[in-house]
């Protein structure tokens, strides 16, 4: 295990931040956090207990795409591909 800043790589606390529009159920959020945690643990060798996943819900009036607020476009981020 390599040491960096006196910590083993797997002992550092990875932080994953996901921004999404509101409307997901608690069950969907749980599944998302679990899936992201598994992906990070399996790909970078992070310690599961130290992995921090934060979900930030951003309302459409605070989300811009292509120079416009989504609230002004009349469509949600779910519709954007």
C-alpha positions as CSV (number, residue, x, y, z in Angstrom):
1,X,0.0,0.0,0.0
2,X,1.4,3.4,-1.0
3,X,1.6,6.1,1.5
4,X,0.7,9.6,0.6
5,X,0.5,12.4,3.2
6,X,1.1,9.8,5.9
7,X,-2.1,7.9,5.0
8,X,-2.4,4.6,3.0
9,X,-4.4,5.2,-0.2
10,X,-7.3,3.1,1.0
11,X,-7.5,5.0,4.3
12,X,-8.1,8.4,2.7
13,X,-11.7,9.5,2.6
14,X,-13.0,9.8,-0.9
15,X,-15.9,12.2,-1.4
16,X,-18.4,11.8,-4.2
17,X,-20.9,14.7,-4.8
18,X,-23.9,14.1,-7.1
19,X,-26.2,17.0,-8.1
20,X,-29.6,16.1,-9.3
21,X,-33.1,17.6,-9.6
22,X,-35.6,16.9,-6.8
23,X,-38.2,14.2,-7.1
24,X,-36.4,10.9,-6.4
25,X,-37.8,8.6,-3.7
26,X,-35.8,7.7,-0.6
27,X,-35.5,4.2,-2.1
28,X,-34.0,5.5,-5.3
29,X,-31.5,7.6,-3.3
30,X,-30.5,4.6,-1.2
31,X,-30.0,2.5,-4.3
32,X,-27.9,5.3,-5.9
33,X,-25.7,5.8,-2.9
34,X,-25.2,2.0,-2.7
35,X,-24.3,1.7,-6.4
36,X,-21.9,4.6,-6.3
37,X,-20.3,3.3,-3.2
38,X,-19.8,-0.1,-4.7
39,X,-18.4,1.4,-7.9
40,X,-15.8,3.6,-6.1
41,X,-14.8,0.8,-3.7
42,X,-14.3,-1.7,-6.5
43,X,-12.5,0.7,-8.9
44,X,-10.2,2.7,-6.7
45,X,-9.9,0.4,-3.6
46,X,-11.5,2.9,-1.2
47,X,-12.5,1.8,2.2
48,X,-16.3,1.5,2.2
49,X,-16.7,2.9,5.7
50,X,-14.7,6.0,4.8
51,X,-16.5,6.8,1.5
52,X,-18.7,9.9,1.6
53,X,-21.5,10.2,-0.9
54,X,-23.5,13.5,-0.9
55,X,-26.6,14.0,-2.9
56,X,-27.5,17.7,-3.6
57,X,-30.9,18.4,-5.0
58,X,-31.0,21.4,-7.2
59,X,-34.4,22.8,-8.2
60,X,-35.1,23.7,-11.8
61,X,-35.1,27.4,-11.0
62,X,-31.5,27.0,-9.9
63,X,-30.3,24.8,-12.8
64,X,-29.2,26.3,-16.1
65,X,-28.5,24.5,-19.4
66,X,-27.5,26.2,-22.6
67,X,-27.8,29.7,-21.1
68,X,-31.4,29.2,-19.8
69,X,-32.9,28.1,-16.5
70,X,-34.7,24.8,-16.9
71,X,-37.7,26.4,-15.1
72,X,-37.9,28.8,-18.1
73,X,-37.7,26.0,-20.6
74,X,-40.6,24.1,-19.2
75,X,-38.8,20.8,-19.1
76,X,-36.8,19.0,-16.4
77,X,-33.3,17.7,-16.4
78,X,-34.8,14.2,-16.7
79,X,-35.7,15.2,-20.3
80,X,-32.2,16.4,-21.2
81,X,-30.1,13.8,-22.9
